[in-house]
Amino acid sequence: MRILILISIGLLLYIIIANLLFKDGALLTMATVEMVRCSHCGMHIPENKSVRSEENFYCSQAHFDEHHKVN
């Protein structure tokens, strides 16, 4: 009987915490970020942190400049 009460309390706490954390899908949307590959060095970075030129992405302004100086 004691085990059932403890399991019930644990389940109730889990449901309450899960509802508070995932309210309006806030954590789910934060976790999904598009990753892109730097055209110069190949490192993968979040798209919103990259430098973009047409369809190419770069991890920094320096790599953008180097790539366009060479090519």
N, C-alpha and C positions, 0 to 999 in steps of 0.2 A: 504494500500500500504506500509506503514511504517513497519507494522508487517511482511510482506513478505520479505522485505529487511533485517530486523533483523534476521529472521529465516534463510535466505540464508547465511548471514554472520556467524551465529552460526554453521550451518552445515558445511560450508567451513573450519572454524577453527577446528572443531571436526575431520574432515577428515585429515587435515594437521597434527594435533597433533597425531592422531592414527597412521598415516603412519610413523612418526618420532619415536614414542615409540616402535612400533612393527616391525621395519625394520629388516628383516632377521629372524624374530621370536625370537629375543634375549630375550625378557622378557618372552615369553612363555616357552622357554627351561630352564630358570633359576627357574621358579616356580615349575617344576616337579622334585621332589626329592623322591626317594623310602624311605619309613619309615619302620623301623624294630623294633621288640619288644625285650627288654633286657631279656635274659633267667633267670636272677637272680632276678630282681625287677619288671619287667613287664613294665617299662617306654618305651614309643615309642620315637625313636631318628632317625635322618637321617642316612641312611646306610653308607654314606661316613665319618661319625663321630664316627662310632661304632668300637668296637674291635670284630673281628670275629674268631671263632674257629669251623672248619668244617661247620656244618649248623647252629650253634648257634651264636647269636649276643649278645654283652654286651655293656652297656652304658659307662663303664670305665674299665681301667685296674684293678682297685681294685675289681670290681664285677667279672671280669674274674678270678682273683686269688682266691677270696672267693668261687666261685662256684666250682672251680676245687680242692680246698682244702677240701671241704665238701664231694664232690662226688668222 
